[in-house]
């Protein structure tokens, strides 16, 4: 709708996980570095836990893109399936031919044969399982069996689990403690720091720009800071707010996004930290406390909404 108005070739703030828009803020880059180092070291099980909307799927796709040509990769986006279905999904992803009769024994043998062939060519096999918190308990044992596919020297299959915090709760259950013990490295992926949000906005605008001459400084400094406050640094919320702001600016035939646009967008966006500007909340807090507590209260409210200093 507004692409031509801002000289863009595509929407810069789509919530679809496009790795072309991957932004390496501190948390995302640390998680990616951990995965690359651990996988290249031959580790078998790795885990990324992140809050909703913090970019786990984009990180996963960036990892798969980085490993292209170096590893054989497979991606399972929805592991909410039974043990046998998970094995069949994996054989499909790896293009493994399974001769009948189809049962767990023949599937595992065919899978092992495929993995051995890849190992002989020096290409590790990496499987990324997204939304891993949805894996049924009865399927976890299949993952443990897969981790047993190895030679005397190395793992034949490396598995990366990416999920919401509920994944940690599931893995802490006593009946699947054997799998938890096999996870050698893990990383937490949280919201980005507030001071990174302006650069994130500019990065996505530049990625979607028609040419290098496109103006990518569409978001005024105060507007970018307001988006950081309202979103709490959650990339998905940043994208939703930024998209609405661009629509508002386009509707007014403006080429800059200001704080007013952000307030209007936040007021109609579920999930933001507060649709009421923090300074309004500061006034209410100040009235409810003594004069000596007013400055401290204002500082607490500002820090809560900004994630720190901007």
N, C-alpha and C positions, 0 to 999 in steps of 0.2 A: 504493500500500500504506500509506504513512505520511502521506498528504496530510491526512486528517481529524485525525490526531493533532497535527500542527503547524499546523492551520488554513490549509491551502494549497489553491488551486484546481487546481494542476497541479504536476508534478514540477519542482523548481527547478534540478536539475542534470543534466538530460538532455544527452547529447552531440550531439543533433541541432542543426544551426546555425540557431537561431531568433533573428532580429534583434531581437525584443522584449527579449531578454536581453543585448543588446550593452552592454558595459561600456567606457567610454572611458578606459582607462588610458593612460599616456604614449605607449607604442608604437602602440597602436591609434588613438588620436586623431591622432597625428602622421601616420600613414599615411593616414587618412581626410582630413585637412586637405590633404595633398599632392595626393591624387587629385581632390578637389573644385576646388582652385585651378587645377591643371593642365588639367583637363577644361574648366572655364569659360574658360580662356585659349585653348582651341582646340588643345591639344597632341594629336598623333596617336597615339603609342605610349607607354604607361606600364607600369610593372612593380612588382609587390609580391612579394618573396621572404620566406618565413617558414618556420620550423621546423615539423615535424609537430605538430599539436595546438595551435598557437598562435593559431588563430582567423581564418585567411584567408577561409574561406567565410562566416563570420558578418560579417566586415568587408565582403566583397563584397555581401552582401545588404543590409547597412546602407547601403552606397553606392547601390545600386539604389533603395532606398526613399527616400533623400534626393533623388535625381534625378527622382523621379516628378513628372510635370507639367512638368518643365523640359527633359527630354531624352526621346528615344525610346531605350529600352534593350532589350538582348538578353543572354541568359545562356546560355553553353555550359559545362555542368558537366564534360563528359568529352570532351576534344579528341583522344583517341586514335583518329583516323580518317584516311582518305586525303584528299588535296587536294580532290577533287570532293565527297566527303561533307561536308567542312567547309563548303564553299560552300552546299551544299543545306541543311545544318543552319542556317546563317545566314539563308538566304531563308525558311526555315520560321519561325524566331524573329521575323523582321520582317514576316511575312505577305506575302511577295512572290510574286506570280503569275508563273510562268515559262511562256511559250508554247513548245510543242515546235518543233523537236527540242531535247531537253535535252542541251546540251553546255556546255563552259566558257564559250564566247563568249556564248551566249544567256543563261546564268545571270548572268554579269558585267554584261551590258547591262541585264538586268532589275533587278539590284541597284543599278546606278548610277542608273537612272531613279527607283527608290524613294528613294534617298538624296537626289537632287536635289529631289524633291517635299518631303521633310522640311526640306531646307535653305531652300527658299523660304518655308516657314512659320516659320523661325527656330528650329527644334527640332533640335539636334545629335543624331546617332545614336551611342550608346555601346554597345560590345560588351565584356562581361566574360567572359574565358576562364579558368575555374578549372582547377586541376590542370594548369597549362600545361607542367609538366615532362614530361608524357606526350605532347606533340605530336610526331609522327614528323618526322624531318628532311625527308622528302619533302613534308610539308604546310607547312613553314615558308615555302616560296616563295609559297604561296597567301596567307599573311598579308602578305607583302611586297607582293604585287600589290594586295591590298585597301587597303593604305596609299597606293597611287597614285591612289585614287579621291578626287579633289579638284577644286576650282575654282581660279581664280587667287588667290582671297582666303583660302580656308579648306579644311581637311580635311573631307571628307564623312563620314568614318567614324573614330571614335576607339576605340582598342582598349586594354583593360586586361588584362595578363597577370598571373595570380596563381599562384604555384607554390612548390614546395619548393626547397631550395638546388641540387638537380640542374638546375633551370632555368638557373641561371647557368653551370653547366658546359656545358650544351647550347648556349647562346647564344655561348659563347666559341670555338666551333669555327670554323675559318677559312672553311668553305664557307657559313656563314650569317652572316658578319660584316656583310652589308648590313642585315639586320634589326636587329642589335645597335646599329648606328649610328643607327637611327631611334628608339630608345628615349630620349626626352628627359629623363624623370624616373623615379626608382626609389626605393623605400623598403624597409627591412628590418623585418620584424615578428617580434620575438622574445618570450620569456617576459616576463610582467609582473614588476615589482619586488616583492620579498617584502613590503614594507610596504603594498602595495595589496591583498594577498590578503584581509585581514579585510573591507575595504570591498566587495570583489568578492563575497564570500560573502553579506554583508548585502544587497547590491544584488539578487542573484538571489532571495534569500528574499523580499524586498519585492515584486519583480516577480511572483512566484508566489503572493503572499498573497491570501487571500480578501477581506480588508478592511484598511483603514488601522490597525485595532486589532490586527492579527496581530503577534505577537512575532517580530521578525526577528533578534533578537540570540540566536539559538540556539547559535551556536558561541562557546564561551568563548575568551578572548584567547589563552591558551596553546595551545588546540586549533587556532585559526586560524594561529598561528605555526608549529605543527607541520605543518599542511597545506602551508604555504608552503615549508618545508624539504624535505619528502618529494616534493613535486610539482616543485620547481625553478621554480615560477611558470608552468608550462605549463597553460593553461586547461583543456585536456581532462583532464589528470591531476587537476587541482583538482576538476573536476566528478565524476570517478569516485570519488575519495576522499571528497568531501563526501556523495555519494549513499550510499555504504556506511556512513558515519558516522551518517547519519540513520536508516538501517535498523537499525543496532546500538542506537541510542538508543531507537528505537521498540520494539524487541524487549525492552528492559529497562524499558519504560514511563517513560522519562526524557524531559524536555523540554529538556535541555541536552546539547551534544556536548562531551566533555572530551578530554584528551590520550590517555587510555587507548583511547577509541574510535578515535582517529586511528592509534595504533600498531597496533591490530588490523586496521584497514582497509589500512594500508600493507603489513602482513606478507603479505597475500594479493593484492596488486595488482602485476602486472608493469609494469615501466617506471619505478617510483619510484626516486629517487636512491639510497635505501638503506632496506631494511626494518628494519635495526638502528638504533636511536636514535643520534644523533651522539655523545651522551656516552659510550656504550659503546665507540665507535671511538676516542674521545679517550683512554680508559684504555689501550687497546692501543697507540696511538701513543706515549703517555707512557712505557709500560714499555720500548718499543724504543729510546728516546732517552735521552740524559743528562738530569739534573735541570734543567740550564740551558735545554734545548730544549723542555721539556714545555709551558710556557705558549704558546710560539710555535706548537707543533704543534696544540694545542687550538684556538687562534685560526684556524689554517688550515682545520682540519676544519669548524669552525663556519661560517666564511665560505663554504666550498665548498657546504655544504648549505643555507644560508639565503639565498645570493645577496647577502650583505651584512648589515648590521645590521637587526634587526627592531625 
